[in-house]
Amino acid sequence: MDITKLQRAIVDALEDVKAQDIKVFNTTHLTSLFDRVVIASATSNRHTRALASSVADRARSLGVRVIATEGEDTGEWVLVDLGDVVVHLMQPVIRSYYNLEEVWGGKPVRLKLLPESTRVAATAPSFSHDDEAQ
């Protein structure tokens, strides 16, 4: 699957469950292990788990294999590994403490966040995005 379509589908899945402060970073210049890091905040343990579930479900519906999900037991920081994209879902205190934006944030990917009323289904052929980092 094209990386821009996958990152758009992930962001849409996060927005569907009301993730906060969603950031996408291009990591191709830092590591060959994955191409994107997505970081988002959640309001509670239950919320991080719901966000992880939404991302995993969307990925599977698109035929993308979920390699691993870590941290669901505590829910403070849940990681969803989709191979080309690694998604970090964190509560704000944990996110602030670990400051992953400093580690991965050299090349932010700019995505237009779509209003809920105009959001395109994840399987639609085109997505609205401005991927400056490619």
N, C-alpha and C positions, 0 to 999 in steps of 0.2 A: 504494500500500500504506500502511496505517495506520502512523504513526511508532512507536507503542509495539510493534507486532508486528515491525517491522523491527529496532528496537533489541534486542528479545528474541532474534530470530533471529541477529543479529550476536554477541550475548553467548554464546548457545549454541554457535555455530560456534567462537568463541574458547575456550570451556571444553572443547570436544571435543578441542582440540589442546593443552590444558594451558597456556593463557595465564595470566600472573600479574598481580595487582593491576589488575584491570579496573575502569575508571571510565567513566561516561557523564555527559556534561554537556549541558544544554539551552542552546543558543546563540541562541534566537530573539530575545532581548533585545539581543544584541550585533551580529548580522549577519543580513542577509536571504539570504545565499548558501547556508546550510544550517541545519538545525534541531538537529542533535546532533553532538557530537564524542565519539568513543570512543577511549580511550587504554588500551593494555595493554602489559605487558612480556613479553619473550621471553628465553630463556637463551643464545641463539646466533644467528648469521646464518641458519643453516638453519632455526631455530625461527621467526624473524620471517617468513621466506618461506613456511613451512608455515602459519602463522597467516593471512597474507594470502591464500593460496590457499584456505584453508578459508572465509574470509569471502566471497571472490569467488564461490566455487562455491555457497555457500548463497544468496547474493543472486541469482545467475543462476537457481537452481532455483525461486526465488520470483517470477521475472519482473522482477527489479530490474536495471537496466542498470548495469554497472560502467563509470563514465566514464573513470577512469584508475587506474593503479597505478604508483607511483613508488618508487624506492629498492631495488628487488629486486637490482640489480647488486651492491651492497655488503652489504645485509641488516642494516645497523645500525639503520636507521630506514626502515620501509616504510609508505607512505601508500596507503590504498585509498579512492578517492572514489566514493561511491555517490549523489551528488547531495544528497539530504536529510541524509545522514550521512557524515561524514569519519572514517575510522578510522586512528589512528596506532599503529603497532606498533614498539616500541623496545626496545633493550637497556637495562638499568638505568642504566648510566653516561650514555648519551645522554639518556635520559629525565630524569635528575636535572639534567643540565647545562641543557637547554632548558626544563625546568619548565613544560610546557604547561598543567598544572593551574592555575597562577597566571593564565595568559592566559584560559583558557576555563572555569575552575572556579567561576564565580560561582553557578551553579545546578545542583548535582549532581542527577542522576536516580537515585533509589534503586530498585535492582532486587534482588529476592531471587535469589541464586545457587542454582540447584537442584542437589541431589545427583545424581551421575551415574546412579544407579540409577532415579531418578524423572524424569529429563529428558524433556520432551515433544518429539516430533518437530516440526521447524520448520514443517511444513505443517498442524499441528493448529489448529483454530479458536480455542482459548483458550490464554492464557499466564498464568502466575503472575507478577504484577509489582505494585509499589507505586510508581507514577509521581507523585512528590510535586511535580515541577516543572511540571506542566501546569495 
